[in-house]
Amino acid sequence: RSTLSSSSAASDVYKRQDIISIWINPEFSLKSYEIFQWLMIGIFINGLAQNYFALIQSTKRADLTAKAHMIELIIYILFLYIFIKYFGLKGAAIAFSVRMIIDYYILSYLLKKCINIPASLWHKMLIIPALIITILFAMTFINMLEIRLFILGIIMIFFTVFLYKYKIINRVFNHI
């Protein structure tokens, strides 16, 4: 489910100003488009992080995710204050996306500790969000929705293959 939410969010990240125009009106679209992009980046990264969240939960260590989210809340409130002060509503969207990226990294670290992921594999896990955000940025230059959706499908397949190739799912099952 999280992979599906990530792919549907990412399909709207760039070049989707027309969705807002149809939904509300073109004037609102021009003013809110960047906010929409930032929120979709955060939702996409959150969808990836939900995989790690679920795997940690399945190791019967819900306390770790609860503690992580409490720490993130403090960081998020700080970022929210600073970004809203300097960037307004767009800053709130940026703070949300930054929190989702931090969440991804914290959950990947906790998963590493829960199921003893080797450091070399964990370093590969850290590269994924940066790679995906770079690809999403590059997609701003592609106008055809079908091509963007195809690329997003490839990203989601890559992430799923990554989880299985490096036996992350099996490590969780062995740990339970």
KAKAHU-V622570 format. One record per backbone hydrogen bond with DSSP energy under -0.5 kcal/mol. CO is the residue of the C=O (numbers start at 1). NH is the residue of the N-H. E is the energy in kcal/mol with one decimal. If there is no record, write none. Layout:
# KAKAHU-V622570
[[CO:NH:E] [CO:NH:E]]
This chain:
# KAKAHU-V622570
[[1:5:-2.3] [2:6:-2.3] [3:7:-2.4] [4:8:-2.5] [5:9:-2.2] [6:10:-2.9] [7:11:-1.7] [9:12:-1.4] [10:13:-1.4] [10:14:-0.5] [16:19:-1.2] [16:20:-0.9] [17:21:-2.0] [18:22:-2.4] [19:23:-2.6] [20:24:-3.0] [20:25:-0.7] [25:29:-2.0] [26:30:-2.0] [27:31:-1.3] [28:32:-2.0] [29:33:-1.4] [32:36:-2.4] [33:37:-2.1] [34:38:-2.3] [35:39:-2.4] [36:40:-2.2] [37:41:-2.0] [38:42:-2.0] [39:43:-2.4] [40:44:-2.4] [41:45:-2.5] [42:46:-2.4] [43:47:-2.0] [44:48:-1.4] [45:49:-2.4] [46:50:-2.0] [47:51:-0.6] [48:51:-1.0] [48:52:-0.8] [49:53:-2.5] [50:54:-2.6] [51:55:-2.0] [52:56:-2.6] [53:57:-2.5] [54:58:-2.0] [55:59:-0.7] [56:59:-1.1] [56:61:-1.3] [57:60:-1.7] [61:64:-1.3] [61:65:-0.9] [62:66:-2.2] [63:67:-2.4] [64:68:-2.4] [65:69:-2.4] [66:70:-1.7] [67:71:-2.1] [68:72:-2.7] [69:73:-1.8] [70:74:-1.4] [71:75:-1.9] [72:76:-3.4] [73:77:-2.5] [74:78:-1.9] [75:79:-2.8] [76:80:-3.2] [77:81:-2.3] [78:82:-2.3] [79:83:-3.3] [80:84:-2.4] [81:85:-2.1] [82:86:-1.8] [83:87:-2.9] [84:88:-1.9] [87:90:-0.9] [88:92:-1.3] [89:93:-1.6] [90:94:-2.2] [91:95:-2.8] [92:96:-2.0] [93:97:-2.1] [94:98:-2.7] [95:99:-2.4] [96:100:-2.1] [97:101:-2.0] [98:102:-2.5] [99:103:-2.6] [100:104:-2.1] [101:105:-2.0] [102:106:-2.7] [103:107:-2.8] [104:108:-2.3] [105:109:-2.0] [106:110:-2.6] [107:111:-2.5] [108:112:-2.0] [109:113:-2.1] [110:114:-2.5] [111:115:-2.3] [112:116:-0.6] [112:117:-1.7] [118:121:-0.5] [118:122:-2.3] [119:123:-2.3] [120:124:-1.0] [121:125:-1.8] [122:126:-1.5] [123:127:-0.9] [124:127:-0.6] [124:128:-0.8] [126:130:-0.5] [127:131:-2.5] [128:132:-2.7] [129:133:-2.9] [130:134:-2.0] [131:135:-2.2] [132:136:-2.8] [133:137:-2.3] [134:138:-2.4] [135:139:-1.8] [137:140:-1.7] [138:141:-1.6] [139:142:-1.9] [141:143:-0.6] [143:145:-0.5] [144:148:-1.9] [145:149:-2.8] [146:150:-2.1] [147:151:-2.5] [148:152:-2.4] [149:153:-2.3] [150:154:-2.1] [151:155:-2.2] [152:156:-2.4] [153:157:-2.4] [154:158:-2.7] [155:159:-2.4] [156:160:-2.2] [157:161:-3.0] [158:162:-2.6] [159:163:-2.1] [160:164:-1.9] [161:165:-3.9] [162:166:-2.0] [163:168:-2.2] [163:169:-0.9] [164:167:-1.5] [167:171:-2.2] [168:172:-1.6] [169:173:-2.2] [170:174:-2.6] [171:175:-1.4] [172:176:-1.6]]
